[in-house]
Amino acid sequence: MDKMLKYKQEYVVTLKDINLRYSGEKGEVNALQNINLDIEEGEFICALGPSGCGKSTLLKIIAGLLKPSQGEAKMDGEPIDGPDWHRGVVFQSPTLYPWLNVQDNVAFGLKMRKFPKNEIEELTNKYLELVGLKGSEKHKPYELSGGMKQRASLARVLANKPRMILMDEPFGALDALTRQNMQTLIRKIWTKTENTVFLITHDVDEALALATRIIVMSSRPGKILKEFNMDFTYHISDGSKENPRYTPKYMGIREEILKIINCQNEELRFS
């Protein structure tokens, strides 16, 4: 009970005055500067910005894969100190073990955490069904399409029942139709599981169709230039006759985001 109360009182993740610098071939690189971000339970946040702005670096700090040079990164009020199953990561390239079939890939994390065999089977079957891979359990990764591989990667993350899902351009390598289907799937999963999601994308329409909040980042050093709160994803999922993509509100936010990103790209060209 105390833990549940804590979750309600605290943000899932808080980033305070985050800076990250590292040594590159041409000297010190200032990748992130003065990032402040509070992520609430159940939010779906999408990060947009020009290439090289530090979106993936920010995700890796939340995941615990990188430590900031300055500032504090916390989850549920506790410092983020390394990777943790509470924060599941889905990368652009599926990270499936090629020698394991789909079922064993999805079950891998549960086995490492020494779950009982019957619970492993139950959770594996549950999330394979949720991502639409029932019937493909015995396939090896090389037998799967790109979309199926990403669904298997997603099922593997979900089976661990993380509090937060981090996705680094997970649909970037997919064809347009598969990408749209994956967007529909992740929205359905987010609605069903009520996970907190942080997704990186270059696609403004993808962000608008999925996010409850969009953060737009500057060119390096990456800073959060503007945040947009929205509810288009709910209207897309409810089967409403009016497609929110064609509403003045949607188009207005879309144009504002594109203008910010294009300005950043222009600055990069002439810097």
Backbone as CSV, one residue per row, in Angstrom:
resi,resn,N_x,N_y,N_z,CA_x,CA_y,CA_z,C_x,C_y,C_z
1,MET,0.829,-1.201,0.000,0.000,0.000,0.000,0.870,1.260,0.000
2,ASP,1.938,1.253,0.863,2.826,2.404,0.931,3.474,2.675,-0.420
3,LYS,3.838,1.567,-1.129,4.491,1.710,-2.433,3.527,2.339,-3.440
4,MET,2.269,1.909,-3.422,1.293,2.471,-4.341,1.071,3.952,-4.054
5,LEU,1.037,4.314,-2.776,0.872,5.714,-2.423,2.062,6.529,-2.923
6,LYS,3.257,5.930,-2.817,4.460,6.617,-3.286,4.368,6.880,-4.781
7,TYR,3.901,5.881,-5.559,3.784,6.057,-6.995,2.848,7.214,-7.323
8,LYS,1.772,7.348,-6.549,0.802,8.400,-6.831,1.356,9.779,-6.467
9,GLN,2.239,9.826,-5.478,2.758,11.098,-5.011,3.958,11.559,-5.832
10,GLU,4.727,10.625,-6.372,5.947,10.952,-7.087,5.731,10.841,-8.595
11,TYR,6.533,11.590,-9.345,6.611,11.345,-10.777,7.295,10.009,-10.997
12,VAL,7.007,9.365,-12.113,7.704,8.121,-12.436,9.187,8.418,-12.626
13,VAL,9.478,9.420,-13.457,10.872,9.825,-13.698,10.975,11.335,-13.561
14,THR,12.036,11.783,-12.915,12.343,13.211,-12.849,13.777,13.424,-13.317
15,LEU,13.939,14.367,-14.207,15.261,14.774,-14.682,15.453,16.227,-14.284
16,LYS,16.503,16.500,-13.518,16.724,17.848,-13.013,18.110,18.344,-13.400
17,ASP,18.123,19.444,-14.170,19.370,20.117,-14.560,20.378,19.142,-15.172
18,ILE,19.884,18.311,-16.105,20.743,17.296,-16.726,21.646,17.916,-17.788
19,ASN,22.931,17.658,-17.647,23.919,18.005,-18.671,24.735,16.753,-18.965
20,LEU,25.113,16.596,-20.226,25.985,15.473,-20.564,27.036,15.938,-21.560
21,ARG,28.300,15.719,-21.187,29.429,16.040,-22.051,30.296,14.795,-22.207
22,TYR,30.932,14.675,-23.359,31.867,13.579,-23.564,32.974,14.027,-24.511
23,SER,34.051,13.290,-24.517,35.200,13.623,-25.368,35.034,12.963,-26.731
24,GLY,35.044,13.778,-27.783,34.958,13.278,-29.147,36.278,13.453,-29.868
25,GLU,36.298,13.101,-31.154,37.537,13.204,-31.952,38.005,14.652,-32.075
26,LYS,37.046,15.595,-32.037,37.396,17.010,-32.199,37.345,17.772,-30.880
27,GLY,37.394,17.024,-29.788,37.368,17.677,-28.483,36.098,17.355,-27.717
28,GLU,35.826,18.139,-26.692,34.675,17.881,-25.840,33.375,18.226,-26.551
29,VAL,32.398,17.334,-26.414,31.083,17.525,-27.026,30.060,17.757,-25.918
30,ASN,29.301,18.822,-26.060,28.221,19.118,-25.120,26.930,18.574,-25.733
31,ALA,26.512,17.380,-25.295,25.388,16.694,-25.934,24.037,17.168,-25.414
32,LEU,23.912,17.327,-24.111,22.660,17.770,-23.493,22.954,18.915,-22.542
33,GLN,22.012,19.852,-22.478,22.231,21.018,-21.625,20.946,21.404,-20.906
34,ASN,21.012,21.420,-19.591,19.934,21.931,-18.747,18.579,21.297,-19.061
35,ILE,18.548,19.964,-19.070,17.295,19.248,-19.310,16.542,19.083,-17.991
36,ASN,15.322,19.569,-17.961,14.426,19.386,-16.819,13.125,18.783,-17.339
37,LEU,12.779,17.624,-16.815,11.598,16.917,-17.310,11.007,16.051,-16.207
38,ASP,9.716,16.210,-15.971,8.977,15.358,-15.032,7.998,14.503,-15.836
39,ILE,8.072,13.194,-15.667,7.226,12.265,-16.418,6.225,11.628,-15.463
40,GLU,4.948,11.826,-15.749,3.892,11.332,-14.876,3.483,9.909,-15.255
41,GLU,2.899,9.231,-14.285,2.378,7.875,-14.489,1.394,7.852,-15.652
42,GLY,1.602,6.926,-16.589,0.655,6.727,-17.681,0.793,7.673,-18.850
43,GLU,1.758,8.593,-18.802,1.964,9.496,-19.936,2.555,8.750,-21.129
44,PHE,2.281,9.274,-22.316,2.931,8.808,-23.540,3.661,10.015,-24.112
45,ILE,4.969,10.064,-23.886,5.768,11.203,-24.323,6.541,10.835,-25.578
46,CYS,6.495,11.722,-26.566,7.313,11.559,-27.766,8.324,12.698,-27.820
47,ALA,9.568,12.361,-28.144,10.639,13.348,-28.275,10.961,13.537,-29.747
48,LEU,10.953,14.791,-30.180,11.265,15.165,-31.559,12.436,16.144,-31.557
49,GLY,13.118,16.215,-32.691,14.205,17.175,-32.830,15.097,16.796,-33.980
50,PRO,15.976,17.706,-34.399,16.872,17.407,-35.524,17.832,16.280,-35.187
51,SER,18.401,15.660,-36.210,19.375,14.587,-35.993,20.545,15.099,-35.164
52,GLY,20.981,14.268,-34.214,22.116,14.636,-33.381,21.797,15.562,-32.233
53,CYS,20.503,15.753,-31.947,20.126,16.703,-30.892,20.193,16.097,-29.495
54,GLY,20.426,14.794,-29.403,20.563,14.184,-28.089,19.339,13.420,-27.612
55,LYS,18.410,13.125,-28.520,17.200,12.395,-28.124,17.559,11.011,-27.584
56,SER,18.396,10.288,-28.327,18.779,8.937,-27.903,19.628,8.981,-26.639
57,THR,20.455,10.016,-26.517,21.259,10.185,-25.301,20.350,10.371,-24.093
58,LEU,19.314,11.178,-24.260,18.352,11.401,-23.182,17.664,10.100,-22.788
59,LEU,17.249,9.324,-23.788,16.620,8.027,-23.508,17.574,7.111,-22.745
60,LYS,18.835,7.106,-23.130,19.807,6.230,-22.467,20.047,6.646,-21.014
61,ILE,19.932,7.931,-20.725,20.060,8.388,-19.343,18.872,7.883,-18.530
62,ILE,17.664,7.978,-19.094,16.480,7.468,-18.394,16.589,5.959,-18.206
63,ALA,17.105,5.271,-19.225,17.237,3.808,-19.156,18.312,3.371,-18.170
64,GLY,19.220,4.280,-17.824,20.320,3.915,-16.939,21.540,3.417,-17.683
65,LEU,21.557,3.596,-19.005,22.685,3.158,-19.823,23.796,4.197,-19.862
66,LEU,23.448,5.448,-19.554,24.425,6.534,-19.459,24.171,7.315,-18.176
67,LYS,25.242,7.871,-17.626,25.101,8.743,-16.465,25.357,10.185,-16.901
68,PRO,24.524,11.116,-16.447,24.752,12.517,-16.824,26.041,13.052,-16.208
69,SER,26.643,14.037,-16.872,27.822,14.696,-16.325,27.443,15.549,-15.119
70,GLN,26.247,16.127,-15.191,25.710,16.916,-14.089,24.211,16.695,-14.015
71,GLY,23.648,16.946,-12.845,22.210,16.840,-12.677,21.785,15.511,-12.088
72,GLU,20.482,15.389,-11.877,19.914,14.208,-11.236,18.872,13.545,-12.128
73,ALA,18.985,12.230,-12.272,17.974,11.420,-12.951,17.429,10.433,-11.932
74,LYS,16.113,10.507,-11.669,15.513,9.660,-10.643,14.269,8.955,-11.164
75,MET,14.016,7.778,-10.608,12.764,7.060,-10.859,12.117,6.780,-9.510
76,ASP,10.864,7.203,-9.372,10.143,7.060,-8.103,10.943,7.631,-6.938
77,GLY,11.642,8.736,-7.214,12.374,9.431,-6.167,13.736,8.862,-5.855
78,GLU,14.114,7.745,-6.500,15.408,7.107,-6.251,16.330,7.312,-7.454
79,PRO,17.627,7.559,-7.218,18.558,7.773,-8.335,18.561,6.600,-9.316
80,ILE,18.581,6.913,-10.608,18.729,5.882,-11.638,20.201,5.515,-11.705
81,ASP,20.492,4.267,-11.358,21.889,3.824,-11.272,22.045,2.514,-12.036
82,GLY,22.072,2.622,-13.351,22.218,1.436,-14.193,20.886,0.942,-14.726
83,PRO,20.938,0.023,-15.714,19.718,-0.543,-16.312,18.893,-1.296,-15.277
84,ASP,17.602,-1.381,-15.523,16.691,-2.019,-14.577,15.474,-2.506,-15.343
85,TRP,14.927,-3.661,-14.955,13.772,-4.202,-15.684,12.547,-3.308,-15.552
86,HIS,12.534,-2.394,-14.581,11.412,-1.457,-14.442,11.332,-0.512,-15.638
87,ARG,12.447,-0.381,-16.376,12.493,0.478,-17.552,12.894,-0.387,-18.750
88,GLY,11.910,-0.865,-19.491,12.165,-1.724,-20.636,12.470,-0.906,-21.878
89,VAL,13.477,-1.329,-22.656,13.918,-0.568,-23.825,13.682,-1.365,-25.109
90,VAL,13.074,-0.694,-26.099,12.908,-1.252,-27.443,13.691,-0.356,-28.407
91,PHE,14.718,-0.931,-29.055,15.551,-0.151,-29.974,15.033,-0.262,-31.407
92,GLN,15.596,0.574,-32.303,15.181,0.546,-33.709,15.487,-0.809,-34.334
93,SER,16.667,-1.356,-34.043,17.014,-2.691,-34.526,16.657,-3.699,-33.452
94,PRO,15.766,-4.648,-33.755,15.349,-5.628,-32.751,16.541,-6.374,-32.167
95,THR,16.590,-6.486,-30.863,17.717,-7.143,-30.184,17.292,-8.531,-29.708
96,LEU,16.917,-9.369,-30.654,16.513,-10.739,-30.341,17.726,-11.668,-30.437
97,TYR,17.746,-12.679,-29.592,18.818,-13.663,-29.662,18.543,-14.612,-30.838
98,PRO,19.426,-14.659,-31.837,19.138,-15.412,-33.059,19.041,-16.920,-32.847
99,TRP,19.659,-17.425,-31.776,19.636,-18.866,-31.540,18.398,-19.324,-30.763
100,LEU,17.584,-18.356,-30.304,16.361,-18.691,-29.575,15.140,-18.445,-30.446
101,ASN,14.095,-19.244,-30.262,12.853,-18.973,-30.978,12.119,-17.821,-30.296
102,VAL,11.001,-17.409,-30.886,10.249,-16.251,-30.387,9.839,-16.449,-28.932
103,GLN,9.293,-17.604,-28.618,8.819,-17.872,-27.265,9.950,-17.767,-26.241
104,ASP,11.103,-18.352,-26.568,12.229,-18.327,-25.638,12.838,-16.934,-25.520
105,ASN,12.799,-16.160,-26.611,13.251,-14.769,-26.544,12.386,-13.964,-25.577
106,VAL,11.077,-14.133,-25.693,10.146,-13.384,-24.835,10.294,-13.823,-23.376
107,ALA,10.569,-15.100,-23.170,10.673,-15.650,-21.813,12.029,-15.400,-21.165
108,PHE,12.999,-14.927,-21.942,14.385,-14.873,-21.468,14.537,-14.072,-20.164
109,GLY,13.993,-12.861,-20.135,14.135,-12.015,-18.954,13.490,-12.627,-17.726
110,LEU,12.355,-13.274,-17.921,11.658,-13.910,-16.801,12.476,-15.069,-16.244
111,LYS,13.134,-15.814,-17.143,13.988,-16.920,-16.690,15.175,-16.393,-15.891
112,MET,15.750,-15.273,-16.361,16.883,-14.684,-15.647,16.463,-14.200,-14.262
113,ARG,15.210,-13.796,-14.141,14.707,-13.334,-12.840,14.132,-14.490,-12.011
114,LYS,14.292,-15.715,-12.561,13.918,-16.948,-11.849,12.430,-17.000,-11.469
115,PHE,11.582,-16.593,-12.426,10.144,-16.751,-12.243,9.801,-18.240,-12.263
116,PRO,8.735,-18.656,-11.588,8.285,-20.054,-11.682,7.929,-20.406,-13.127
117,LYS,8.164,-21.648,-13.495,7.970,-22.086,-14.877,6.563,-21.827,-15.377
118,ASN,5.535,-22.108,-14.542,4.155,-21.910,-14.986,3.844,-20.431,-15.198
119,GLU,4.452,-19.551,-14.381,4.234,-18.112,-14.539,4.932,-17.595,-15.791
120,ILE,6.112,-18.133,-16.076,6.816,-17.759,-17.308,5.959,-18.105,-18.522
121,GLU,5.417,-19.298,-18.531,4.586,-19.737,-19.654,3.340,-18.866,-19.789
122,GLU,2.725,-18.548,-18.661,1.500,-17.736,-18.674,1.770,-16.324,-19.205
123,LEU,2.824,-15.693,-18.704,3.140,-14.335,-19.131,3.598,-14.298,-20.586
124,THR,4.397,-15.281,-20.981,4.881,-15.340,-22.365,3.713,-15.470,-23.333
125,ASN,2.798,-16.376,-23.051,1.635,-16.565,-23.920,0.752,-15.320,-23.948
126,LYS,0.601,-14.693,-22.799,-0.247,-13.496,-22.702,0.264,-12.385,-23.611
127,TYR,1.566,-12.134,-23.570,2.088,-11.001,-24.331,2.356,-11.348,-25.792
128,LEU,2.586,-12.603,-26.099,2.647,-12.992,-27.503,1.285,-12.791,-28.170
129,GLU,0.235,-13.102,-27.434,-1.115,-12.885,-27.967,-1.415,-11.398,-28.098
130,LEU,-0.981,-10.620,-27.104,-1.250,-9.180,-27.124,-0.607,-8.500,-28.332
131,VAL,0.601,-8.952,-28.728,1.279,-8.328,-29.872,0.973,-9.034,-31.185
132,GLY,0.093,-10.029,-31.151,-0.330,-10.690,-32.386,0.650,-11.699,-32.933
133,LEU,1.380,-12.393,-32.050,2.357,-13.382,-32.518,2.000,-14.810,-32.110
134,LYS,0.772,-15.030,-31.684,0.355,-16.406,-31.403,0.409,-17.201,-32.696
135,GLY,1.019,-18.378,-32.635,1.204,-19.185,-33.832,2.604,-19.071,-34.403
136,SER,3.364,-18.062,-33.914,4.737,-17.880,-34.398,5.757,-18.145,-33.297
137,GLU,5.326,-18.811,-32.241,6.177,-19.002,-31.056,7.476,-19.740,-31.356
138,LYS,7.428,-20.708,-32.268,8.597,-21.552,-32.518,9.481,-21.027,-33.645
139,HIS,9.119,-19.901,-34.233,9.930,-19.326,-35.299,11.200,-18.705,-34.720
140,LYS,12.292,-18.813,-35.471,13.526,-18.128,-35.129,13.470,-16.700,-35.705
141,PRO,14.232,-15.762,-35.151,14.179,-14.376,-35.628,14.384,-14.219,-37.129
142,TYR,15.265,-15.042,-37.725,15.517,-14.897,-39.169,14.308,-15.278,-40.020
143,GLU,13.328,-15.929,-39.420,12.117,-16.316,-40.144,11.028,-15.253,-40.054
144,LEU,11.290,-14.173,-39.348,10.279,-13.148,-39.111,10.494,-11.925,-39.996
145,SER,9.409,-11.225,-40.302,9.503,-9.940,-40.997,9.977,-8.880,-40.006
146,GLY,10.304,-7.695,-40.518,10.758,-6.608,-39.647,9.732,-6.247,-38.590
147,GLY,8.462,-6.158,-39.001,7.405,-5.823,-38.051,7.223,-6.899,-36.996
148,MET,7.336,-8.152,-37.398,7.185,-9.262,-36.446,8.339,-9.270,-35.431
149,LYS,9.536,-8.946,-35.901,10.680,-8.877,-34.987,10.455,-7.795,-33.934
150,GLN,9.940,-6.642,-34.370,9.705,-5.577,-33.402,8.592,-5.950,-32.433
151,ARG,7.594,-6.676,-32.902,6.525,-7.120,-31.999,7.074,-8.121,-30.981
152,ALA,7.997,-8.977,-31.430,8.612,-9.920,-30.500,9.455,-9.177,-29.463
153,SER,10.196,-8.149,-29.908,10.992,-7.339,-28.987,10.099,-6.638,-27.973
154,LEU,8.972,-6.142,-28.453,8.025,-5.465,-27.573,7.425,-6.439,-26.559
155,ALA,7.078,-7.642,-27.022,6.521,-8.656,-26.122,7.530,-9.028,-25.046
156,ARG,8.812,-9.099,-25.411,9.848,-9.443,-24.440,9.946,-8.376,-23.347
157,VAL,9.829,-7.106,-23.745,9.849,-6.020,-22.766,8.597,-6.067,-21.892
158,LEU,7.439,-6.254,-22.515,6.181,-6.239,-21.776,6.072,-7.388,-20.781
159,ALA,6.633,-8.536,-21.146,6.546,-9.714,-20.272,7.197,-9.458,-18.915
160,ASN,8.179,-8.559,-18.879,8.833,-8.214,-17.614,7.998,-7.249,-16.776
161,LYS,6.880,-6.786,-17.339,5.952,-5.883,-16.664,6.664,-4.652,-16.102
162,PRO,7.348,-3.900,-16.997,8.055,-2.702,-16.539,7.077,-1.584,-16.202
163,ARG,7.545,-0.631,-15.411,6.727,0.547,-15.127,6.782,1.511,-16.294
164,MET,7.878,1.449,-17.052,8.068,2.402,-18.140,8.665,1.700,-19.348
165,ILE,8.187,2.069,-20.538,8.718,1.531,-21.785,9.412,2.664,-22.528
166,LEU,10.676,2.441,-22.898,11.475,3.406,-23.637,11.677,2.864,-25.050
167,MET,11.346,3.680,-26.061,11.396,3.208,-27.447,12.201,4.193,-28.289
168,ASP,13.317,3.712,-28.857,14.212,4.557,-29.634,13.979,4.322,-31.125
169,GLU,13.118,5.141,-31.712,12.742,5.031,-33.126,12.429,3.587,-33.511
170,PRO,11.506,2.942,-32.820,11.272,1.512,-33.037,10.666,1.175,-34.393
171,PHE,10.061,2.168,-35.061,9.400,1.883,-36.338,10.137,2.504,-37.514
172,GLY,11.316,3.074,-37.269,12.028,3.823,-38.295,12.416,3.013,-39.520
173,ALA,12.698,1.717,-39.346,13.163,0.892,-40.463,12.026,0.149,-41.161
174,LEU,10.788,0.394,-40.736,9.650,-0.349,-41.282,9.015,0.390,-42.461
175,ASP,8.369,-0.358,-43.349,7.645,0.270,-44.448,6.428,0.999,-43.898
176,ALA,5.844,1.876,-44.722,4.793,2.782,-44.251,3.585,2.049,-43.666
177,LEU,3.140,0.986,-44.334,1.952,0.265,-43.861,2.235,-0.459,-42.545
178,THR,3.390,-1.141,-42.482,3.760,-1.842,-41.248,3.931,-0.855,-40.110
179,ARG,4.507,0.292,-40.426,4.707,1.331,-39.414,3.371,1.799,-38.842
180,GLN,2.397,2.013,-39.716,1.074,2.447,-39.257,0.419,1.371,-38.394
181,ASN,0.583,0.123,-38.797,0.026,-0.982,-38.005,0.691,-1.067,-36.630
182,MET,1.995,-0.816,-36.589,2.712,-0.846,-35.319,2.288,0.312,-34.417
183,GLN,2.010,1.451,-35.010,1.507,2.587,-34.228,0.170,2.240,-33.577
184,THR,-0.699,1.605,-34.358,-2.000,1.179,-33.826,-1.804,0.175,-32.695
185,LEU,-0.853,-0.743,-32.884,-0.598,-1.762,-31.869,-0.069,-1.145,-30.579
186,ILE,0.901,-0.239,-30.679,1.486,0.332,-29.463,0.461,1.196,-28.734
187,ARG,-0.422,1.860,-29.476,-1.490,2.630,-28.828,-2.434,1.695,-28.073
188,LYS,-2.783,0.580,-28.691,-3.663,-0.407,-28.057,-3.013,-0.968,-26.791
189,ILE,-1.718,-1.282,-26.873,-1.006,-1.838,-25.719,-0.912,-0.808,-24.602
190,TRP,-0.593,0.433,-24.960,-0.493,1.503,-23.957,-1.832,1.707,-23.246
191,THR,-2.927,1.685,-24.014,-4.260,1.850,-23.426,-4.580,0.696,-22.482
192,LYS,-4.186,-0.511,-22.890,-4.516,-1.710,-22.111,-3.651,-1.857,-20.862
193,THR,-2.340,-1.605,-21.000,-1.422,-1.843,-19.883,-1.252,-0.624,-18.985
194,GLU,-1.582,0.572,-19.517,-1.406,1.829,-18.780,0.055,2.082,-18.405
195,ASN,0.966,1.550,-19.210,2.392,1.826,-19.012,2.688,3.303,-19.277
196,THR,3.784,3.760,-18.731,4.333,5.063,-19.091,5.286,4.833,-20.258
197,VAL,5.161,5.640,-21.321,5.950,5.413,-22.536,6.737,6.672,-22.893
198,PHE,8.002,6.467,-23.258,8.851,7.543,-23.786,9.370,7.058,-25.132
199,LEU,8.946,7.708,-26.205,9.265,7.248,-27.566,9.977,8.348,-28.337
200,ILE,11.050,7.971,-29.005,11.791,8.888,-29.876,11.374,8.631,-31.321
201,THR,11.154,9.700,-32.054,10.780,9.565,-33.456,11.244,10.793,-34.228
202,HIS,11.407,10.629,-35.546,11.645,11.761,-36.436,10.355,12.182,-37.139
203,ASP,9.294,11.395,-36.949,8.046,11.578,-37.681,7.068,12.393,-36.833
204,VAL,6.810,13.625,-37.262,5.908,14.515,-36.512,4.511,13.927,-36.425
205,ASP,4.016,13.358,-37.521,2.664,12.790,-37.512,2.574,11.585,-36.579
206,GLU,3.638,10.800,-36.503,3.662,9.672,-35.578,3.554,10.171,-34.134
207,ALA,4.311,11.217,-33.833,4.267,11.784,-32.482,2.873,12.329,-32.163
208,LEU,2.288,13.048,-33.094,0.959,13.627,-32.870,-0.107,12.553,-32.714
209,ALA,0.067,11.436,-33.416,-0.930,10.365,-33.379,-0.837,9.513,-32.122
210,LEU,0.312,9.558,-31.422,0.517,8.673,-30.281,0.616,9.397,-28.942
211,ALA,1.219,10.557,-28.933,1.636,11.175,-27.678,0.504,11.870,-26.932
212,THR,0.651,11.895,-25.620,-0.135,12.805,-24.791,0.678,14.072,-24.516
213,ARG,2.010,13.957,-24.731,2.885,15.134,-24.619,4.053,14.966,-25.572
214,ILE,4.370,16.029,-26.287,5.523,16.044,-27.192,6.541,17.034,-26.647
215,ILE,7.818,16.602,-26.612,8.888,17.546,-26.311,9.718,17.735,-27.579
216,VAL,9.991,18.990,-27.903,10.775,19.317,-29.089,12.134,19.821,-28.621
217,MET,13.198,19.179,-29.136,14.551,19.494,-28.688,15.316,20.302,-29.721
218,SER,16.281,21.066,-29.222,17.119,21.901,-30.076,18.266,21.083,-30.649
219,SER,18.942,21.661,-31.631,20.184,21.061,-32.104,21.211,21.131,-30.981
220,ARG,22.281,20.356,-31.110,23.293,20.228,-30.061,23.855,21.584,-29.642
221,PRO,23.979,21.831,-28.325,23.622,20.930,-27.224,22.103,20.844,-27.054
222,GLY,21.616,19.619,-26.880,20.189,19.387,-26.836,19.528,20.015,-25.618
223,LYS,18.540,20.853,-25.884,17.720,21.466,-24.843,16.256,21.261,-25.220
224,ILE,15.380,21.273,-24.251,13.949,21.194,-24.553,13.463,22.600,-24.882
225,LEU,13.086,22.804,-26.153,12.650,24.120,-26.604,11.187,24.380,-26.272
226,LYS,10.355,23.336,-26.448,8.922,23.539,-26.216,8.247,22.204,-25.957
227,GLU,7.167,22.229,-25.178,6.356,21.046,-24.912,4.927,21.308,-25.370
228,PHE,4.311,20.253,-25.880,2.928,20.327,-26.339,2.127,19.224,-25.654
229,ASN,1.049,19.581,-24.981,0.123,18.596,-24.416,-1.033,18.407,-25.383
230,MET,-1.458,17.163,-25.590,-2.499,16.908,-26.587,-3.263,15.632,-26.269
231,ASP,-4.366,15.447,-27.006,-5.205,14.264,-26.767,-5.657,13.612,-28.065
232,PHE,-4.930,13.849,-29.161,-5.333,13.287,-30.451,-5.384,11.762,-30.418
233,THR,-4.465,11.140,-29.693,-4.398,9.678,-29.657,-5.697,9.053,-29.157
234,TYR,-6.361,9.722,-28.199,-7.620,9.182,-27.671,-8.715,9.211,-28.739
235,HIS,-8.747,10.283,-29.539,-9.779,10.411,-30.566,-9.524,9.476,-31.750
236,ILE,-8.239,9.213,-32.024,-7.915,8.261,-33.091,-8.343,6.862,-32.684
237,SER,-8.158,6.521,-31.407,-8.449,5.159,-30.943,-9.925,4.909,-30.683
238,ASP,-10.727,5.979,-30.524,-12.129,5.747,-30.174,-13.041,5.531,-31.388
239,GLY,-12.424,5.507,-32.589,-13.205,5.245,-33.792,-14.089,6.401,-34.213
240,SER,-13.751,7.605,-33.767,-14.537,8.786,-34.101,-14.555,9.003,-35.616
241,LYS,-15.693,9.455,-36.121,-15.835,9.675,-37.564,-14.920,10.797,-38.038
242,GLU,-14.727,11.824,-37.206,-13.860,12.934,-37.598,-12.415,12.577,-37.288
243,ASN,-11.607,12.478,-38.325,-10.195,12.162,-38.138,-9.475,13.392,-37.608
244,PRO,-8.902,13.309,-36.393,-8.251,14.496,-35.816,-7.089,15.018,-36.644
245,ARG,-6.549,14.169,-37.547,-5.419,14.605,-38.370,-5.797,15.755,-39.312
246,TYR,-7.089,15.936,-39.543,-7.521,16.972,-40.480,-8.172,18.160,-39.774
247,THR,-8.043,18.219,-38.454,-8.626,19.328,-37.703,-7.657,20.511,-37.680
248,PRO,-8.177,21.734,-37.562,-7.295,22.909,-37.488,-6.315,22.837,-36.314
249,LYS,-6.738,22.287,-35.193,-5.857,22.187,-34.022,-4.654,21.306,-34.341
250,TYR,-4.916,20.136,-34.939,-3.845,19.209,-35.292,-2.878,19.872,-36.270
251,MET,-3.431,20.471,-37.323,-2.584,21.070,-38.349,-1.777,22.235,-37.790
252,GLY,-2.379,22.992,-36.861,-1.685,24.131,-36.269,-0.481,23.688,-35.453
253,ILE,-0.661,22.654,-34.607,0.448,22.148,-33.795,1.507,21.529,-34.693
254,ARG,1.057,20.802,-35.714,1.996,20.169,-36.652,2.896,21.216,-37.310
255,GLU,2.292,22.296,-37.787,3.060,23.342,-38.450,4.018,24.024,-37.481
256,GLU,3.582,24.226,-36.244,4.455,24.868,-35.257,5.670,23.996,-34.950
257,ILE,5.451,22.694,-34.788,6.561,21.779,-34.512,7.530,21.738,-35.691
258,LEU,6.995,21.614,-36.905,7.855,21.575,-38.096,8.664,22.861,-38.242
259,LYS,8.060,23.975,-37.908,8.762,25.258,-38.002,9.936,25.296,-37.031
260,ILE,9.717,24.808,-35.799,10.794,24.781,-34.796,11.940,23.890,-35.282
261,ILE,11.590,22.684,-35.766,12.623,21.729,-36.200,13.363,22.248,-37.428
262,ASN,12.630,22.815,-38.380,13.267,23.341,-39.586,14.212,24.494,-39.268
263,CYS,13.833,25.323,-38.287,14.721,26.412,-37.864,16.016,25.858,-37.281
264,GLN,15.897,24.782,-36.525,17.084,24.152,-35.951,17.970,23.560,-37.052
265,ASN,17.335,22.932,-38.050,18.098,22.363,-39.169,18.822,23.449,-39.951
266,GLU,18.172,24.622,-40.113,18.813,25.738,-40.811,20.024,26.234,-40.042
267,GLU,19.887,26.294,-38.710,21.018,26.739,-37.893,22.192,25.774,-38.023
268,LEU,21.871,24.461,-38.109,22.933,23.463,-38.262,23.656,23.646,-39.609
269,ARG,22.903,23.941,-40.653,23.483,24.080,-41.984,24.472,25.248,-42.047
270,PHE,24.153,26.312,-41.337,24.984,27.529,-41.448,25.927,27.728,-40.268
271,SER,25.978,26.712,-39.402,26.884,26.835,-38.236,28.295,26.364,-38.606
